[in-house]
Amino acid sequence: MKQISIVIMLTCFSLGISQDIPNSFSLQEAIDFALENNRIAKNAARDIEAAEKQKWETTATGLPQLDANISYQNNLKQQISLVPAEFFGGQPGEFVEVIFGVQHNVNATATLNQLIFDGSYLVGLQSAKVFLEISENAKIKTDLEVRKNVINAYGNVLLSEETVTILENDIQVLQETLDETTKIYENGLEELESVEQLQITLSNLQSSFNNAKRLKIIAYQILNIAMGIEYSASITLTDQLEDLALKNISLETLDQEEDVTTTIDYLIAENDRKSKELLLKLEKSKALPRLSAFLNGGYLGFSDEFTFLNRDQDWAGFSTLGFNLDIPIFSSAGRSAATQRAKINLEKSKDELIETEQRLSLEIETAKSNYRFSTEDYYNKKQNLDLAQRIEKKNQTKFFEGIGSSFDLRQAQTQLYTAQRELLQAMLDVINTKAELETITNRISEN
């Protein structure tokens, strides 16, 4: 009974976990869920928490530090010293064995240290602030990438769903056409080649259909991983591919002026430049003196027996106040070499910042161009599909009326199937190129 109870508890626990995960997601819901549950996004948030702790850790090194130490010593075999006997009234030339000290002693000390001046500490405070900024910008970058990955994965799932549905319908229609053509052939009113042409087309469709079903499973698993849930979990998507494509068509965004310095990649490069500046300051600060102060106090206890827990034990107190001044004098040009190396790295980071600015300008223009093309291509592919449907319908009518060849019908059908796939891909391209543009510019538009 106890084992059964444990199994029931574990089952309820697992059900409770699964209930926290919705069964259906719109695209925005999938993005929001991923930003909270994607493992990479969660680790980026933990990096910010770690950076905040490190900032305080650096700050605390310049604040008062208090340490305590208690030592106990038991001289199991005390050292013997020889003293001239005449000191104690003995004969000259003779010696007396004497033991200095006692068998037991305790030393309890508390020390307060305070840093007064240290150039590297001041640089460390600035570095901790920059490190926190780096972690925060990395989190923004991670969230943007997670968002883009979810959009791409979500769109691929919708694409696979639409592909499976269209192929299934195409197979059904083509199978009906093949059945009718076979009957006509059996009645001697059609050639065998017409049947074989349709059989080839149907075989290709069935192969594509089977592959599309396998790809759909993989697409769902990729989306699950991007969202941060079990890869084999069963979910339902509520948005439609064409609806998302239409929502993402907003060409007015192409006319907006872009400030490269506000993009996350530029800010990350700027953080790198700042860190190199601080490293140069750190190397220079190593040539400055370091001043600290300390105050300690404690008690000493001595006894031939272990009486340190008795109230009448005698304790001797002591206290010391002092300062430590470390002055760097000569390093055989080691500090100078380190400083020059830091200067070189700073110059490199400045050039890399300029390179990043130019690269981002080009990437933004490229992303805008790709987005404009994908939008234009969507409308073009939509018109092509309408034309392909009419052409296929006309060729099918001609074929059954006996004035069209099976080759023309197969070519029209192949053209139709290609137009269907191209339109679906054009829809996905609109969504993905818009996401790419938003990721680069760090500007998320409200659909």
N, C-alpha and C positions, 0 to 999 in steps of 0.2 A: 504493500500500500504506500509505503514511503517513496519507493521508486516511481510509482504512478503519479504521486503528487508532484514530484520534481519534474517529471515530463510535462504535466499539465501546466506548471508554472512557467517552464521554458517556452512552451507553445504560446501561452498568453503573452509572454514577454516579446517573442518574435512577432506576434500579430500586432502588438502595440507599436513596435518599431515600424512595421510596414504601413500602419495607418497614418504615420507621420508623413509619408510620401504620397502626394496626390496621384490619382490614377490618370488624370488627363492634364495637358498643358497647352496653353497658347504659347506663342513664341516669346512674348514678354514674360509670362510666368516661368517659362523654361530658363530664360536669362536670369531672372531674379533668384530662382532656385539655385542655379549654378553659382552665382556670386556668393551665396551663403554656404554651399555644400561642396563645390569643386575643391579637390584636395590641394591643387596648386594655389588657388585663391586663399584657402584657409592658412596655408603655410606662409603666404605673403603677409597675411594679417598677423600671424605669429612673429614674423620678422620685425614688424613695427613694434610689437610689445617688447621684443628682445632689445630693440634699439633704444626704447624708452628706459629700460632697465640699465642698459649700458651707459646711457647719458647720466643717470643718477650715480652709477658706479664710478664714473670719471669724476663727477662733482664731489663725491664723498671722499676722494683721496686728498682733497685740499681742506677738509673739515677736521676738527679734532679727532684724534684716534686714541682710544684708551685700551691699554692691555694690562693684564694682571698675570703674575707668575708666583707660584708657590712651590718651593723645593724643600725636600726633606732628605737629610743625609745621616746614615747610620754607619759610623766608623767601626766595622766589625773587628778589625785589628788595627789599633791605633799605632801610629809611628812613634818610635822611641828616639829621643835625642840625648846626647851625652853633654853634661855640664860639669865644669871643674868642681870638685867636692869642697874646695875651700870657700865657695860662695855660700855653702850651708854650714860652715864651721868644720869641714873635714880637713884631711891632710893634703898639703900641696902635692900635685902630681897625680892625684887620684880623681876619678870621674864618677859622677852619679847619673844613673838613668832617669830621665825625666820625660813625661808625656805632656805635650802642650795641647790644649784644647780639651773638649769633652767628647763623649761618644756620640751624642745625639745633637743635631742642630736643625733649625727650621728657618727658612728665609722667605718671607712674604713681601712681594713688591708690586706696586701699581705704577704704570708709566703713562703719562699724557704727552702725546706728540702733536705738534701743530706746525703745518707748513706755512711759512711766512711769505716766501717768494720763490717761485720756480717758473721760468719762462715756458717750459714744456707743459706745465699744468695749465697755463692760460691757453696755449694752443690746443691742448686736449679738450678743454671746454668747448672751444669753437668746433673742433672736429666732431665731437659728440652730437652737436646740433646739426652739422652737415650730414652725418651718418643717419640721423633720424629722417632728414629730408630725403636722403637717398632711398631709405626703406619705404617712405610714404609714396614717392614717385614710382618705385618698383611695384608697389601695390596697385597704383592706378594703371600702370602698364599691364600688369597681370590681369586686372579686371577687364581691360579693353580687349586683350587677347582671348580671355575666356568668353567674353561676349561674342566676339567674332567667330570663335570656334563653335559656339552653340548655334549661332545663326547658320553657319555653313552646314553643321550636322543636321539641324532641324530641316533646312531646305533640302538636303539630300534624302532625308526620310520621306518628305512630301513628294520629291521627284520619283523616288522608287515606288511609292504608293500609286501615283498617277501612272507611271509606266506599266505597272502590273495590271491596273484597271484597263488601260487603253489596249494593251496587248491581249488581254482576255477578251475584250469586245471585238478586236480585230480578228482573233482566231475564230470566234463564234460566227462572225459574218462571213469570213473566208471559208469556213467549213460548210456553211449553207450554200455558198456559191459553188464549192467543189462538188457537193452532193447533187445539185441541180445539173451541173456540167456533166457529171458522170452518167446521170440518167439520159441526158441528151445524147451522149456518146453511145450508150448502150442501145439507143433507138436508131443509131446510124446517122444521126444528124450533126455530129461533131467529130473532130479528129482526136486521136489519142494524145497528140501533143498538147492540146488545150488542157486535158486532165493533168498531164504530167507537169505542165507549167504551174498550175495551181498547187499541185502537191509539193513542188519545190518551195514555193512561197510559204505554204502552210508549215512545212518542216522548219524553215528558217524562223518563222514566227514562234513556233513552239519552243525552239531552242533558246530564242531571246527571252521568252516568257519564263522558262525554267531558271535562266540565269538571273533575271530580274527579281524573282522570288528569293533567291539566295542573297542577292545584294541588298534586298530590303531588310533581311534579318541582320546583316552586318551593319547596315546604316542605323538601325535602332540601337545596336550595341555601342556603336561609336557615340551616338547622342547620349546614351546613358552614362558612359564614362565621362563625357564632357560636362554633364550635369552633376557628376559626383554621386551617382547611385549605382547599385549593383548592375553590372553590364547586361545581365540576362533578365532584368526586371521587365514586366509587361506594362507599357504605358500607351496612352492614346493622345494623339495630337488633334487639337481643335481648329487650328487655322488651315486654310487652303492655300495651295501654292500660288494660284493666280491672284487671290485676294492680297497676299503679302506682296506680290510683285507690284500690283497697282498702288498699294499703300506706300511703297518705297520709291515710286516715281515722283520726284519733286525736284525738277530741274532748276528751281530758283536757288538751290544750294550751290549750284555751279557758279553763280554770279557773285557770291559773297567773297570779300577780300580775306585772304588767309594770312594770319600772323604766325610765321614759323616759330617765333620765340615762345609761343604759348603751347606748342605741341609737347607731348610727354617725352618724346625722344630727344628734343632739344634741351628740355629741362634736365634730363638725365646726363646729357653731355656737359651741361653747365655745372651740375653737381661734381662731375669728374674734374672739371677745371678748378673748382673751389677746393676740392680735396688736395689737388696738386699744389695749390697755393699754400694750404695749411702745412703740407709736408715740407715745403721750403721754409716756412716760418719755424717749424719744429727743428729743422737742422740748424737754423741760425740761433735759436734759443739755447741750443746746447753749449754755446760759448758764453752764456751768462752764468753768473754765480747762483747758487742755490742756498737759501737760508731757511732753517727750521729751528724750532725751540722744543725743549722737552722739560717736563717736570715729573719727578718720580718721588715716591715715598714708600716706606715699608717698615717692617719689624723683623728683628732677629731674635731667635730664642735658642738657648743653650742649656744642656742638662746631661748629666751622666746617666739618667734614667729617662724613659719616655713619659714625661710629665706635661706635655704640651696641651693636654685637654683639661688640666687642673686650673682652677681659678687663681691659685697663688703662684702660677708660673710667671717668671720675670721675662719681660720683653723689652728689647732695646730698639727704639725708633730711630729712623734716619730719613732724610729728604734731600733732594738735589734739584737745582734749577740750572739749566744750561742751554747753550745755543750751538748749532752746527752750521758752519759756513763752508760750502764746497766751491772752490774757485778753479775752473778749468784754465790751465796755463799753456800746456804744449801737448799736441796730439800727433806730431809728425805729419802735419797737413792732412790728417784723416778727416777732421771736421770740414775743412775746406773742400775736399774732394766730394764729401757727402752733400754739401751745399750746392756745389756745381752740378752734381747729378740731379738734384731736386729741381734746379733751374732748367735743366734740359728737359726733364719730364713735364715741367710746367709749359714750356714752349711747345712741346708736342701736343699737349692737351688743348692749347689755344688753336693750333692748326686743325686739330680734330674737331673742335667746336665749329670752326668755319666750314670744314668739310661736311659736317652733319647738317648745318644750315642749308648749304647748297643742295645736298642730297635730298633733304626733306622737301625743299621747294620743287625739285624734279619729281619726287614721288607723289606729291600732292597733285601736280599738273597731270601726271600719268594716271593717277586714280580718277581724277575728274574726267579725263578723256575716256578711260575705260567705262566709267559710269554712263557718260553720254552715249557711247557706242552701244552699250548693253540695252539702254532704254530705246534707242532707235532700232536696234536689232529685234527687240521684242515686238514692236509694232510691225516690222517687216515680216517676221516669222509668222505673226498672226494672220497677215494678209496672204502669205504663201500657203498657210494651212487651208484657208478658205478656197483658194484657187485649186489646191491639190484635191480637196474633197469634191469640188465640182468636176474636175477633170476625171477623177476616178469613177464618179457616178456616170458621166457621159460614156466613158469607155466600157463600163459594165453594161450599160443599156445597148450600146453598139454591138457588144459581144453576143448578148443573148438574142439580138435581132439578126445576127448573122452578117453584119457589115463591118465588124471589127475583129482583129486577130487576138489570139490569146497572148501573144507577145506584147501587144500594146496595152492589154489589160494588166498584165503582170508589171509592166513598167510604170503604169499609172498607180498601181497599188504600192509598189516599192517607193515611189515618190511621195505618196500619202503617208506611209509609215515613217519615212525620213522627216517629213514636215512636222509630224506629231512629236517626234523626239526632239527636233530642233526647237520647237516652240517651248516645250518643257524646260529644255536647257537654257533658253533665253530668259524664261521667268526666273530660274535659279540665278542666272548671271546678274540680273537686275538686283536681286536681294544681296548677293555676295559682293558685288562691286560697290554697292552703297555702304555695306558694312566695312569694307576695306577703306573707303574714303573717310568714314567716321572714325575709324581706328587711328588712321594717320593724323588727322586733324584734331583728334581728341574733342570732337564736338558731336554729341549724340542728338539727333533731331527727333522730335516727337512726331510719331506717325499717327 
